[in-house]
């Protein structure tokens, strides 16, 4: 896990043309997305796929991801970050930001870590840092095979989208959660540090996974 200092970042939603500033405490972030191998080791099985064990696990919902975080925390002797109920829309999932267990990053944490001190569209040349539509061969690739950002984080752009903690816009989209980063089948416009997408917390699809964070 790579330590990230406390700070603040201004986020922007292109659809509504709104900006807002978010402060965040110091946290830690995994250098690459959760792999199929790690997911299988913790959960006992992984979603069916022909992709290799070191590729990002995909076909996992937001709810799958938070359950995985709790299971990994328990398996490693850490305090789980989430309390989870049975609401199909996940309104009753609560995050304890003071717990030392694994969790999803907030989207402010995610974008700050992705940018790694840069302010451009992305932290490097697209073909060097990301698997995307024009170079992926229409498939997901092993993690950490593209150039990382200056903080040592791989695949923040491309390969697989990553679930974040946040609800996208509850007034408009209800329980939909944010995901970030772009995937192996996305055009360059989807592979930008600021690009935000969303879906229901039960969505599973072949270019969406997640990355682990910890508050301490």
C-alpha positions as CSV (number, residue, x, y, z in Angstrom):
1,X,0.0,0.0,0.0
2,X,1.4,3.4,-1.0
3,X,1.0,6.2,1.5
4,X,-0.8,9.4,0.2
5,X,-0.6,12.6,2.2
6,X,-3.7,14.5,3.3
7,X,-4.9,17.3,1.0
8,X,-7.8,18.6,-1.0
9,X,-8.9,18.4,-4.6
10,X,-11.5,20.2,-6.8
11,X,-13.7,17.7,-8.6
12,X,-15.8,18.5,-11.7
13,X,-18.9,16.9,-13.1
14,X,-19.0,17.5,-16.9
15,X,-22.7,16.9,-17.2
16,X,-23.9,19.4,-14.7
17,X,-20.9,21.7,-15.2
18,X,-20.4,21.9,-11.4
19,X,-17.2,21.9,-9.3
20,X,-16.7,21.2,-5.6
21,X,-13.7,21.0,-3.4
22,X,-13.1,18.0,-1.1
23,X,-10.6,17.7,1.8
24,X,-9.3,14.3,2.7
25,X,-7.1,12.8,5.4
26,X,-3.9,10.8,4.8
27,X,-4.6,7.3,3.4
28,X,-3.0,4.4,1.7
29,X,-3.8,3.0,-1.8
30,X,-2.9,-0.3,-3.4
31,X,-0.4,0.1,-6.3
32,X,-2.7,-1.8,-8.7
33,X,-6.3,-3.1,-8.8
34,X,-7.4,-6.3,-7.0
35,X,-6.4,-9.3,-9.2
36,X,-8.4,-12.3,-10.0
37,X,-5.9,-14.4,-8.0
38,X,-6.3,-12.3,-4.8
39,X,-10.1,-12.2,-5.2
40,X,-10.2,-16.0,-5.5
41,X,-7.9,-16.4,-2.5
42,X,-10.1,-14.3,-0.3
43,X,-13.6,-15.2,-1.6
44,X,-12.9,-18.8,-2.5
45,X,-13.9,-18.2,-6.2
46,X,-13.8,-15.5,-8.8
47,X,-16.2,-14.6,-11.6
48,X,-15.9,-16.9,-14.6
49,X,-13.4,-15.5,-17.1
50,X,-10.7,-16.6,-19.6
51,X,-8.5,-13.8,-18.2
52,X,-5.4,-14.8,-16.3
53,X,-4.9,-14.7,-12.5
54,X,-2.9,-11.4,-12.5
55,X,-5.5,-9.4,-14.5
56,X,-7.9,-7.1,-12.6
57,X,-10.9,-9.0,-11.3
58,X,-14.0,-7.7,-13.2
59,X,-17.7,-8.7,-13.2
60,X,-17.8,-7.6,-9.5
61,X,-20.4,-5.2,-8.2
62,X,-19.9,-2.4,-5.8
63,X,-21.5,-4.7,-3.1
64,X,-19.1,-7.5,-4.0
65,X,-16.2,-5.1,-3.6
66,X,-17.2,-3.9,-0.1
67,X,-17.8,-7.5,1.0
68,X,-14.4,-8.4,-0.2
69,X,-12.9,-5.5,1.7
70,X,-14.4,-6.8,4.9
71,X,-13.4,-10.4,4.3
72,X,-9.8,-9.4,3.6
73,X,-9.7,-7.2,6.7
74,X,-10.9,-10.1,8.9
75,X,-8.5,-12.5,7.3
76,X,-5.5,-10.2,8.1
77,X,-6.6,-9.2,11.6
78,X,-7.8,-5.7,10.8
79,X,-11.0,-3.9,11.8
80,X,-13.5,-4.1,9.0
81,X,-14.4,-0.7,7.5
82,X,-18.0,-1.5,6.5
83,X,-21.2,-2.4,8.2
84,X,-23.5,-4.0,5.7
85,X,-27.3,-4.6,5.8
86,X,-29.6,-6.2,3.3
87,X,-30.9,-3.2,1.4
88,X,-30.6,-4.0,-2.4
89,X,-29.8,-0.4,-3.1
90,X,-27.0,-0.4,-0.5
91,X,-28.3,2.6,1.4
92,X,-27.6,0.8,4.7
93,X,-23.8,0.3,4.0
94,X,-21.9,2.5,6.4
95,X,-18.1,3.1,6.2
96,X,-16.0,3.7,9.4
97,X,-13.3,5.9,8.1
98,X,-11.4,5.5,11.4
99,X,-11.1,1.7,11.0
100,X,-7.8,0.3,9.9
101,X,-9.3,-2.3,7.5
102,X,-9.5,-2.3,3.8
103,X,-12.1,-0.1,1.9
104,X,-12.8,1.5,-1.4
105,X,-11.2,4.9,-2.0
106,X,-13.4,8.0,-2.1
107,X,-13.5,9.5,-5.6
108,X,-11.6,12.5,-4.2
109,X,-8.8,10.2,-2.9
110,X,-8.9,8.3,-6.2
111,X,-8.5,11.4,-8.4
112,X,-5.8,12.9,-6.2
113,X,-3.8,9.7,-6.3
114,X,-4.4,9.3,-10.0
115,X,-3.1,12.7,-10.8
116,X,0.0,12.3,-8.5
117,X,0.6,16.1,-8.5
118,X,-0.1,16.6,-12.2
119,X,-2.9,18.8,-13.6
120,X,-3.3,17.6,-17.2
121,X,-5.9,15.3,-18.8
122,X,-3.8,12.3,-17.5
123,X,-0.5,11.7,-15.9
124,X,1.4,10.5,-19.0
125,X,1.1,9.5,-22.6
126,X,-1.9,7.3,-23.0
127,X,-0.3,4.4,-24.8
128,X,2.5,4.3,-22.2
129,X,0.3,4.3,-19.1
130,X,-2.9,2.6,-20.1
131,X,-4.6,-0.4,-21.8
132,X,-7.4,1.2,-23.9
133,X,-9.4,0.5,-27.0
134,X,-6.6,1.2,-29.5
135,X,-3.9,-1.0,-27.9
136,X,-5.6,-3.6,-25.7
137,X,-6.5,-6.1,-28.4
138,X,-10.1,-6.1,-26.9
139,X,-9.1,-7.8,-23.7
140,X,-8.1,-7.0,-20.1
141,X,-4.3,-7.3,-19.4
142,X,-2.2,-8.2,-16.4
143,X,-1.9,-5.4,-13.8
144,X,1.3,-3.3,-13.6
145,X,2.3,-3.8,-17.2
146,X,2.0,-0.2,-18.1
147,X,4.1,2.7,-16.8
148,X,3.0,3.9,-13.3
149,X,2.4,7.5,-12.3
150,X,5.1,9.3,-10.3
151,X,3.7,7.9,-7.0
152,X,4.1,4.3,-8.2
153,X,0.4,3.6,-8.9
154,X,-0.3,1.4,-12.0
155,X,-3.4,1.2,-14.1
156,X,-5.1,4.3,-12.6
157,X,-6.0,5.0,-16.2
158,X,-7.3,2.2,-18.5
159,X,-7.4,-1.6,-18.1
160,X,-10.4,-1.7,-15.8
161,X,-12.7,1.0,-14.3
162,X,-12.6,1.1,-10.5
163,X,-15.5,1.4,-8.1
164,X,-15.2,4.3,-5.6
165,X,-17.2,4.8,-2.3
166,X,-19.3,7.8,-3.4
167,X,-22.9,8.0,-4.4
168,X,-22.8,9.9,-7.8
169,X,-25.8,12.2,-7.4
170,X,-28.6,10.9,-5.2
171,X,-31.1,13.6,-6.1
172,X,-30.9,12.5,-9.8
173,X,-29.6,8.9,-9.9
174,X,-30.6,7.5,-6.5
175,X,-28.2,4.9,-5.2
176,X,-25.8,4.9,-8.2
177,X,-22.1,4.7,-7.2
178,X,-19.1,6.3,-8.9
179,X,-16.5,4.5,-10.8
180,X,-13.3,6.0,-12.3
181,X,-10.3,5.5,-14.6
182,X,-11.4,4.0,-17.9
183,X,-11.1,0.5,-19.2
184,X,-9.6,-1.7,-21.9
185,X,-12.4,-1.0,-24.4
186,X,-12.6,2.8,-23.8
187,X,-11.7,5.5,-26.3
188,X,-9.2,8.2,-25.0
189,X,-12.1,10.4,-23.8
190,X,-13.0,7.8,-21.2
191,X,-9.4,7.4,-20.0
192,X,-8.9,10.7,-18.2
193,X,-8.2,11.6,-14.6
194,X,-11.4,13.6,-14.3
195,X,-13.8,11.2,-16.0
196,X,-16.7,10.1,-13.8
197,X,-19.2,7.4,-14.5
198,X,-21.8,5.7,-12.4
199,X,-24.2,2.7,-12.0
200,X,-26.3,0.8,-9.6
201,X,-24.2,-0.9,-6.8
202,X,-25.3,-4.3,-8.1
203,X,-23.9,-3.8,-11.6
204,X,-21.4,-6.4,-12.8
205,X,-19.6,-5.9,-16.2
206,X,-16.4,-7.0,-17.9
207,X,-14.4,-3.8,-17.6
208,X,-15.1,-2.8,-14.0
209,X,-13.1,-3.8,-10.9
210,X,-11.8,-2.1,-7.8
211,X,-8.7,-1.0,-5.9
212,X,-8.0,-1.2,-2.2
213,X,-7.5,1.7,0.2
214,X,-6.9,2.0,3.9
215,X,-7.3,4.9,6.2
216,X,-4.2,3.9,8.2
